[in-house]
Amino acid sequence: MTPFQRLVLDPTTVKEPPTRDARPGPSPSNLPPATGTKLHPFNPGAENASLRFIGNATTVLEWEGIRLMTDPNFLHKGDHVHLGPGVTAERLQNPAVDLHELPRIDVVLLSHYHEDHFDRKVEDSLRRSLPIISTPHAKEHLSSKPGDGEAFTNVYALDTFQSMMVDIKRHDNPASIGGKGHKMPAMKVTAMPGKHVPTGIATTLNDFVKAVPPTNGWMLELGYIPPSPSVAIDKDTDPFECGYRIYISGDTLMVDELKEIPHRYQGQRIDLMLIHLGGTTIPSPSMPLLMVTMDAAQGIQLLQLVKPDVTIPIHFDDYNVFTSPLSDFEKAVKEAGLEGKVVYLDRQEDYRFNVKK
């Protein structure tokens, strides 16, 4: 059994850009200004955190001075990714910001090792010491890259329902590094089930050819822990107090394994869901043999299963292998009477929310 893992972040001491091949000149200190800001549909107020939609499944979360980036994919319109033997996809939309224009990133949350979520440009460019939380499969590849200085050195692997803690210690804020009576901000990351390939013959074949990598969803909990370094946080003794809970579906289909999520979090509010849609079909839309991400109908089923307070759809129109556009989901949301539960973000827009203390 993998020991409970902990990562300590201090954004006040990290000066490096997220890429090791940064362009000349100073690195930006912030993301470009948002083109728009969305709030809770019916209960806004006291917002102290934000989520920026960059494109595809790439988002940047900012809270308590840290920046967490999901599934970095920064290819441009017309670029191609390799998705498996004989399967490629063309990017149809540009990301909201270029990879080399990113400000400091403190940690990456990677759902799976697939080029439309971690493209070759990203893999070549990212700083090797940048913390990455992902699947065991991704860690195996990223930590063993051949060549001097090519292996990623700070990769954490989580299997389904395994958790780790990310402590946030800021040296410009004494309360966050152990001030008496003060709580310290932290993030609890738990791997959620996900299945990128339908159960049955397709799974058996994929297990053999290993074309589609294993994937995680995530439960990302933002909250606070006591400041004492003597407190041992593990799955049995967990003093963490959650102030906001985000479920990220990852590239999954609507499978039975997902039913365990509302069971495990029964009585615990899921404030936000980032849902990967698109109805990704391989090898191509002209030869739709296999759907490997949720379409609109499955997306509605997941909303009704998990019952998040708010849902934001992502991963729906960036590549030509997507066959279920966002308009399909919008129509299904209206038909299900769930309009007040969904917020739609354009690229470069923020969703701002409140993490309770």
VENFEN-V200728 format. One record per helix or strand. SS is the DSSP state (H for helix, E for strand). FROM is the first residue (numbers start at 1). TO is the last residue. If there is no record, write none. Layout:
SS & FROM & TO
SS & FROM & TO
This chain:
E & 5 & 9
E & 19 & 19
E & 36 & 38
E & 49 & 55
E & 58 & 63
E & 66 & 70
E & 80 & 84
E & 87 & 91
H & 99 & 101
E & 107 & 109
H & 120 & 125
E & 126 & 126
E & 131 & 134
H & 136 & 142
E & 155 & 157
E & 163 & 168
H & 174 & 177
E & 183 & 192
H & 201 & 209
E & 217 & 226
E & 241 & 248
H & 256 & 264
E & 272 & 276
E & 280 & 284
E & 287 & 291
H & 296 & 306
E & 310 & 314
E & 319 & 319
E & 322 & 322
H & 326 & 335
H & 339 & 341
E & 342 & 342
E & 349 & 353
